[in-house]
Amino acid sequence: MHVKLFLSLLTALSSALVTSAATASQWKNRTIYQIVTDRFATTGAQSSCNLDARQYCGGNLRGIIQKLDYIQGMGFDAIWISPVVSNTDLQGQTGYHGYWSKDIYSINPHFGTADDLKALSSALHSRGMLLMVDVVANHMGPQDKGASTGTSQYTSLYTPFSDPSHYHNFCTITNYNDQNNVEQCWLGSSPQDGLPDLNTENPAVVNLWNSWIKGLVSNYTVDGIRIDTVKHVRKDFWPGFVSSAGVYSIGEVFQGDPAYVGPYQQVMDGLLNYPLYYPLTRAFQKTNQGFNELINMVNSIRTNFKDPMALGNFLENQDNPRFPSITSDTALNTNAITYVLTGDGIPIIYYGEEQRYAGGNDPYNREALWGSGYPTNSPLYVHIQKVNKLRKKVQSASDAPLSTPLTSLYNSSNAWAFKKGNMLVVLSSAGQNSGTQTVSISSSSLPVTQMTDILSCSTFNVNSGGSISVTLNKGLPAVLYPTSGLGGSGLCGR
């Protein structure tokens, strides 16, 4: 076969394989690294970043490309980036975060160009990684500096939503128990600083959005979309939008009640797991808090959601305080991250989490990562790397640990053990100042074999009665798998 023809066919096959990975079932095996584009990596001078100023700090799409080794080195095989469209400014603040859309047809020039976004997509796909882009359909950005705030002025402010009929009339959200109030009114306290709420009952708005998302996915070979402010838009808008995208969709419903959040999975593939986020945080914010609330929530999620495995688990993101701002205990932090990486659902790690960034609420949780120097030997970087290596090894194993719902095997005030396939996870809330902790587990479902903790490389035997005693040190967790199944994983000399 002619060399050029062979290479062309190989490229087409590679592209087809990547595109097929855009389905929800394939995303379930992925581990996602979330990036605030402006704060992750620059291609020029790495200046200081004044968080209080809420200004652009210089991160861009080409910077992400240059740091893909850093991301992939932790074992991530997908990234989620900020909304890419051009944004508005407001009274000295900027849309550096990406959620203040101005022109949905143009790429934010602070992040780069359309070619830069295509280059990022191509660079990811060449590594077998996937691209998720954040999108906002509920609202546009606040008024530009000095622009009129009258609704009749939208024509000169936004593209393509240039007519007053494209927007709901201004009103404030005063009652989050009133769904109509939530969906019809604006985020913000006044027309001057509020986010103009799009009239998603208007067929013209619906058609524009559906056409746009189809084009975004196609033009930039996007593999998944994260959808912002989902609960602020009527549910029956979303199926057409998601269908037009044609790729895995995961939505943000910022609410902790599984009975409220669950029905949204009827209109999109997945959701950020806010119902889990709150009890997960409480379980590890102090020592010896117990795990009953967390376990009960895992069970409640199974009842209220169509597919818990398609939910996105997280400990930190751009809207919530970083976990180390809640507790300085490194062991508690490590255990909480371990659940995100091993529990039911798709793991999402927020940039800087691996370096124990400790910013509080917005804007302090949106630090510039270049201040860390991108070390690859920090404890949490290495920890995430190890667990992701195990995920890669077992993602197609016959015991299916990534897709098997967890089974709780042990629960006390300072330890919880659960099984997924033949993977055994033992979490501790004893804290970094604790000594040696022994967790004795007995279950007929455990494989009678030697198991290796891939974090410490200690080995433990499951006896013929199905019992195992796992030793934890200084409050750190254990993630165990049959030693014989680790061959080729690169873990513990295997």
C-alpha positions in Angstrom: 0.0 0.0 0.0 1.2 3.5 -0.8 2.7 5.2 2.3 0.6 8.3 2.0 -2.6 6.3 1.5 -1.8 4.2 4.5 -1.1 7.3 6.7 -4.4 8.8 5.5 -6.4 5.7 6.4 -4.6 5.5 9.7 -5.5 9.1 10.5 -9.1 8.5 9.5 -9.3 5.4 11.7 -7.8 7.2 14.7 -10.3 10.1 14.2 -13.2 7.6 14.1 -12.0 5.9 17.3 -11.8 9.3 19.1 -15.2 10.3 17.8 -16.8 7.1 19.0 -15.5 7.9 22.5 -17.9 10.8 22.6 -20.7 8.6 23.8 -21.9 8.5 27.4 -20.8 4.9 27.8 -17.3 5.7 26.8 -17.0 8.8 29.0 -17.8 6.6 32.0 -14.3 5.1 31.8 -12.6 8.5 31.5 -11.1 10.7 34.2 -11.6 14.5 33.6 -9.3 17.3 34.5 -11.2 20.6 34.7 -9.4 23.8 33.6 -10.2 27.5 34.0 -8.4 28.4 30.7 -7.3 31.9 31.8 -5.6 30.5 34.9 -4.0 27.3 33.8 -1.0 28.0 31.5 0.4 30.9 29.5 2.5 31.0 26.3 4.2 34.2 27.3 5.4 35.8 30.5 4.0 34.2 33.6 2.8 37.3 35.5 1.3 37.5 38.9 -2.5 37.1 39.0 -4.5 39.5 41.3 -7.6 37.4 42.1 -9.4 40.4 43.6 -9.2 42.3 40.3 -11.1 39.7 38.4 -9.1 40.4 35.3 -7.6 38.2 32.6 -4.3 36.8 33.8 -3.0 35.4 30.5 -3.8 31.7 30.3 -4.8 30.5 26.9 -5.5 27.5 24.6 -1.9 27.2 23.4 -0.8 27.1 27.0 -3.0 24.1 27.6 -1.4 22.4 24.6 2.1 23.0 26.0 1.1 21.4 29.4 -0.6 18.3 28.1 2.3 16.2 29.3 1.6 17.5 32.8 -2.1 16.6 32.6 -1.6 13.2 31.0 1.2 12.4 33.4 -1.4 12.2 36.1 -3.4 9.7 34.0 -6.1 12.0 32.8 -7.6 11.1 29.5 -10.1 14.0 29.1 -10.1 17.8 29.9 -13.0 20.2 30.4 -12.2 23.8 29.5 -13.9 27.1 30.1 -16.6 28.4 27.7 -14.7 29.5 24.6 -16.9 32.3 23.2 -16.1 36.0 23.4 -17.2 37.7 26.7 -18.4 41.0 27.9 -16.8 43.3 30.6 -18.6 45.0 33.5 -17.4 48.0 35.5 -13.8 46.9 35.7 -14.5 43.2 35.9 -14.0 40.9 32.9 -15.4 37.6 31.7 -12.1 35.8 32.2 -14.0 32.8 33.4 -16.0 32.5 30.1 -19.6 32.6 31.4 -20.4 36.1 30.2 -21.2 35.5 26.5 -21.2 38.4 24.1 -20.8 36.8 20.7 -21.2 33.1 20.5 -19.8 32.9 17.0 -16.4 34.2 17.9 -13.6 32.7 20.0 -12.6 34.7 23.1 -9.5 36.5 21.8 -7.9 36.4 25.3 -7.9 32.6 24.9 -6.7 32.4 21.3 -8.2 31.8 17.9 -10.4 29.3 16.2 -7.2 27.6 14.9 -5.9 27.4 18.4 -9.0 25.6 19.6 -8.7 23.2 16.6 -5.1 22.7 17.5 -6.0 21.8 21.1 -8.6 19.4 19.9 -6.2 17.7 17.5 -3.4 17.6 20.1 -5.7 15.9 22.6 -7.0 13.3 20.1 -3.5 12.4 19.0 -2.9 11.4 22.6 -6.2 9.4 22.8 -7.7 12.2 25.1 -11.1 13.8 24.8 -12.2 17.5 24.8 -15.1 18.8 26.8 -16.2 22.4 26.3 -18.3 24.4 28.8 -21.4 26.0 27.2 -23.9 28.6 28.5 -27.4 28.7 27.0 -29.3 30.4 29.9 -28.0 33.9 29.7 -25.6 36.3 28.1 -23.0 38.5 29.8 -23.7 41.7 31.8 -23.8 45.0 29.9 -20.6 46.3 28.4 -18.8 49.2 30.0 -20.8 52.4 29.3 -23.5 50.6 27.3 -27.2 51.4 27.8 -29.0 49.0 30.1 -32.4 49.4 28.4 -33.8 46.2 26.9 -34.2 47.9 23.5 -30.4 48.2 23.3 -29.7 44.4 23.0 -29.3 44.8 19.3 -26.0 46.5 19.7 -24.7 44.3 22.5 -25.0 40.6 21.7 -24.6 38.2 18.8 -26.8 36.6 17.6 -29.5 37.3 20.2 -30.0 40.9 19.0 -33.7 41.4 19.6 -35.6 42.2 22.8 -37.9 39.3 22.1 -34.9 37.0 22.6 -34.9 37.8 26.4 -37.1 37.5 29.4 -38.1 40.8 30.9 -36.0 41.7 33.9 -37.0 40.3 37.2 -34.9 38.9 40.1 -35.0 35.4 41.4 -36.6 35.7 44.8 -37.8 32.2 45.5 -35.7 29.1 44.5 -38.7 26.9 45.4 -40.7 28.5 42.6 -39.4 26.9 39.4 -41.1 29.4 37.2 -39.3 32.2 39.1 -36.0 30.3 38.7 -36.4 29.8 34.9 -37.9 33.1 33.9 -35.9 35.6 35.9 -32.3 36.9 35.8 -29.3 36.0 37.8 -28.2 39.3 39.4 -29.9 42.1 41.3 -30.4 44.7 38.6 -30.4 45.2 34.8 -27.0 46.9 35.2 -25.2 44.0 36.8 -27.6 41.1 35.9 -27.1 38.4 33.3 -29.7 38.9 30.5 -31.9 35.8 30.7 -32.6 34.3 27.3 -36.2 33.5 26.3 -35.8 29.8 25.6 -39.5 29.5 24.9 -38.9 31.6 21.8 -38.5 29.3 18.8 -36.0 31.6 17.2 -33.8 31.3 20.3 -34.2 27.6 20.3 -33.2 27.3 16.7 -30.2 29.5 17.1 -28.9 27.5 20.0 -29.4 24.2 18.4 -27.7 25.3 15.2 -24.8 26.8 17.2 -24.1 23.8 19.4 -24.1 21.5 16.4 -21.6 23.8 14.6 -19.4 24.1 17.7 -19.1 20.3 18.1 -18.5 19.8 14.4 -16.1 22.6 13.7 -13.8 21.9 16.7 -14.3 18.1 17.0 -15.6 18.5 20.5 -16.3 15.2 22.4 -18.5 16.3 25.2 -20.2 19.4 26.6 -20.6 20.6 30.1 -23.8 22.7 30.4 -24.0 25.7 32.8 -27.0 26.8 34.8 -29.2 24.0 33.7 -32.0 24.5 36.3 -32.5 28.0 35.1 -33.9 26.8 31.7 -37.1 24.8 31.2 -36.4 21.0 31.0 -38.0 20.5 27.6 -35.5 22.9 26.0 -32.6 20.5 26.7 -33.4 17.4 24.7 -33.2 19.3 21.4 -30.0 21.1 22.4 -28.3 17.8 23.6 -29.5 16.0 20.4 -28.1 18.7 18.3 -24.7 18.4 20.0 -24.6 14.7 19.4 -22.0 14.1 22.1 -22.0 13.3 25.9 -23.6 16.1 27.9 -23.2 16.8 31.6 -25.2 19.5 33.2 -24.8 21.8 36.3 -27.8 21.7 38.5 -26.5 23.6 41.6 -28.6 21.9 44.2 -28.0 19.1 46.8 -31.4 17.4 46.8 -31.2 14.2 44.7 -35.0 14.3 44.2 -34.7 17.7 42.6 -31.6 17.1 40.6 -32.4 13.5 39.5 -35.1 14.3 36.9 -32.7 16.4 34.9 -31.0 13.2 33.9 -34.1 12.5 31.8 -33.1 15.3 29.5 -29.3 14.9 29.3 -26.7 12.2 29.8 -25.1 13.2 33.1 -25.0 15.8 35.8 -22.5 17.2 38.1 -23.0 15.2 41.3 -23.9 18.1 43.7 -26.0 15.8 45.9 -22.9 13.8 46.6 -20.6 16.8 46.9 -22.1 18.1 50.2 -22.0 14.9 52.3 -18.6 14.0 50.8 -17.2 17.4 52.0 -18.8 17.0 55.4 -17.4 13.4 55.8 -13.8 14.6 55.5 -13.9 18.3 56.7 -13.1 17.1 60.2 -11.8 13.9 61.7 -14.1 11.0 62.8 -17.2 12.5 61.3 -18.6 9.1 60.3 -19.8 8.0 56.9 -23.5 7.3 57.4 -24.6 10.5 55.6 -22.4 9.8 52.6 -23.4 6.1 52.3 -27.1 7.1 52.6 -26.6 9.6 49.8 -25.0 7.0 47.5 -28.1 4.9 48.0 -30.4 7.8 47.5 -28.7 8.7 44.2 -29.3 5.1 43.0 -33.0 5.7 43.6 -33.3 9.2 42.1 -31.1 9.0 39.1 -31.5 7.1 35.8 -27.8 6.3 35.6 -25.5 7.1 38.6 -22.4 6.0 36.6 -22.9 8.9 34.2 -22.7 11.5 36.9 -19.6 13.6 37.4 -18.1 13.4 40.9 -16.0 16.3 42.2 -14.5 17.8 45.4 -13.6 21.2 44.0 -14.6 23.4 41.1 -14.8 27.1 40.1 -18.0 27.7 42.0 -17.1 26.2 45.4 -14.2 26.7 47.9 -11.2 24.5 47.5 -11.1 21.7 50.0 -7.8 22.7 51.7 -9.6 26.0 52.6 -11.9 23.9 54.7 -9.3 21.7 56.4 -5.5 21.7 56.4 -5.4 18.0 57.1 -3.7 16.4 54.1 -4.9 12.9 55.0 -8.5 13.9 54.9 -7.9 15.7 51.6 -6.3 12.5 50.1 -9.2 10.3 51.3 -11.8 12.7 49.8 -10.0 12.7 46.4 -9.7 8.9 46.6 -13.5 8.6 46.7 -13.9 11.0 43.7 -11.5 8.7 41.8 -13.0 5.4 42.8 -16.7 5.9 43.7 -19.7 5.4 41.4 -19.5 8.0 38.6 -17.0 9.9 36.4 -14.1 11.5 38.3 -13.5 15.2 37.8 -10.4 16.8 39.3 -10.2 20.6 39.3 -6.9 22.2 38.1 -4.6 22.9 41.1 -6.3 20.3 43.3 -3.2 18.2 42.7 -1.0 21.0 44.2 -3.3 21.5 47.2 -4.3 25.0 46.2 -6.3 26.4 49.1 -8.4 29.3 47.8 -11.8 29.9 49.3 -14.9 31.1 47.5 -14.9 32.8 44.1 -12.6 34.5 43.0 -10.0 32.9 45.4 -10.6 29.4 44.0 -9.4 30.5 40.6 -5.7 30.9 41.1 -3.0 30.9 38.4 -1.5 27.4 38.3 1.8 28.7 36.9 2.6 29.9 40.4 3.1 26.3 41.4 5.8 25.6 38.9 3.8 22.5 37.7 5.7 20.0 39.9 5.1 16.3 39.1 6.3 14.9 42.4 3.9 16.6 44.8 2.0 14.1 47.0 -1.4 14.5 45.4 -0.1 14.6 41.9 1.5 11.2 42.5 -1.5 9.9 44.4 -3.9 10.8 41.5 -1.4 9.3 39.1 -1.4 5.9 40.9 -5.2 5.7 41.1 -5.6 6.6 37.5 -3.0 3.9 36.5 -5.2 1.4 38.3 -8.3 2.8 36.5 -6.6 2.3 33.2 -5.5 -1.2 34.0 -9.0 -2.4 35.1 -11.2 -0.5 32.8 -11.8 -3.6 30.6 -11.2 -6.2 33.3 -13.8 -9.0 33.6 -14.8 -7.9 37.1 -15.7 -4.4 35.7 -14.7 -2.4 38.8 -15.3 1.0 37.0 -18.9 0.1 36.0 -19.9 -2.0 38.9 -21.9 -0.2 41.7 -20.0 -0.1 44.9 -21.0 -2.4 47.8 -20.4 -1.1 51.3 -18.5 -3.7 53.4 -17.4 -1.8 56.5 -18.5 1.4 58.2 -17.3 3.0 61.5 -16.9 6.5 62.8 -13.4 6.8 61.2 -13.3 4.2 58.4 -15.4 3.0 55.4 -14.6 0.2 53.1 -16.4 -0.6 49.8 -15.9 -3.0 47.0 -16.3 -2.4 43.2 -15.7 -5.6 41.3 -12.5 -6.9 42.8 -11.3 -3.5 43.8 -11.4 -2.8 47.5 -11.3 0.8 48.7 -10.6 1.6 52.4 -11.1 5.2 53.4 -10.1 6.8 56.7 -11.3 9.9 58.5 -8.9 9.5 61.4 -6.7 12.3 60.1 -3.0 12.9 59.5 -2.1 12.8 63.2 -3.5 9.3 63.8 -1.2 6.4 64.0 -1.7 2.9 62.7 -5.3 1.9 62.0 -6.5 -1.6 61.3 -9.7 -2.2 59.4 -11.0 -5.8 59.5 -13.4 -6.7 56.7 -15.3 -9.9 56.2 -17.3 -10.6 53.1 -18.0 -13.7 51.0 -17.8 -11.5 47.9 -14.1 -10.7 48.4 -11.7 -12.7 46.1 -9.7 -15.3 48.1 -6.3 -14.1 47.0 -3.4 -11.8 47.8 -4.3 -8.1 47.3 -2.0 -5.2 46.9 -2.6 -1.6 48.1 -1.5 0.3 45.0 -0.8 3.4 47.1 1.6 1.9 49.7 2.4 -1.3 47.8 1.7 -3.3 51.0 0.1 -6.7 50.4 -2.7 -8.4 52.3 -4.3 -11.8 52.1 -8.0 -12.6 51.9 -8.4 -15.9 53.9 -10.7 -18.7 52.9 -13.5 -17.3 55.0 -13.4 -14.0 53.0 -11.9 -11.8 55.6 -9.0 -9.3 55.3 -7.3 -7.0 57.8 -6.0 -3.8 56.1 -3.5 -1.6 57.9 -3.7 2.1 57.3 -1.0 4.6 58.4 -1.4 8.2 59.4 -5.0 8.4 58.2 -4.2 7.6 54.6 -6.5 5.4 52.4 -5.8 2.1 50.7 -6.9 1.1 47.2 -6.5 -2.7 46.8 -6.7 -5.0 43.8 -5.7 -8.7 43.4 -1.9 -8.7 43.0 -2.1 -11.2 40.1 -4.3 -8.7 38.1 -1.8 -5.8 38.3 0.6 -7.1 35.7 1.5 -4.4 33.2 0.0 -1.6 35.3 3.3 0.0 36.2 2.1 -0.1 39.9 4.2 -1.6 42.7 6.8 -3.1 40.3 4.1 -5.0 38.4 
